[in-house]
Structure formats: C-alpha cells, structure tokens
Amino acid sequence: KAFDELWERLRTDPDLASLFQELTGNALAQPLPAAVPLTLTELGACMELMQLMENVFLDLRLGDFWEHPDNRGWSMLFIMCAKSPRFRDAWTKVRHTYGIRFEYFCDQHLGLTRDRPVVRV
C-alpha cells in the first residue's frame, strides 16, 4: 500500500515529474549523468522511497535473499532508483539516517556510496 501511494504521487504530482521520469525512464540503462539540483519536494519523495526500500530490505531479508526469484520486482525497482541522479544525490545527503546494514547493502548491490570508515554515533 505504501508503495502504491508513493508511486501514484510520483506519477501525478507535477513537481515530481522529472524525478518520476528519471526513476522509470532508464530501468535497464546505465546511471545517468548528474542532473539539475534536487528540489526539497524531490528530496522528500526520495527519502520516502528510501524508507520504503529499507522496510522491504528488512522485511524480506534482502541481504540474504536478494537473488531469490520472488524478489525480482523489488530488485528491479531498487536498481531503477539507484540509477537516478536525483535519487543518488538524495542518498548522499541523507544516507546517514538509515541503518548501517541497509547502507552496506546499497553499496554492495546498488553502487550507492557509504561511509568509509563507518561513522557510528
């Protein structure tokens, strides 16, 4: 339900049209070059998407079952997001607010940056 609501907002909100195009327009392509600066509305949407991804990561134990066939749809969605320059920019700004296991997972499977060395609070 959370995914459906977020995706509908991304699809219909004119302020998120460019982000939605990035997320969906390059599903199988290489990461795009840097985009225009991230807006606060886009940052908020990306953070919601990241939280959804972390919830799925934890609920489905994607660290252990990333390659399981039943998780293919989630895998494709995560990969699509990781190719978006705006999503990558948002990740760089707020990755510290997510769990360290999720941050490692995103580095390993999605090529998103992580702290080196790990910064612990």
Disulfide bonds with the S-S distance in Angstrom:
none
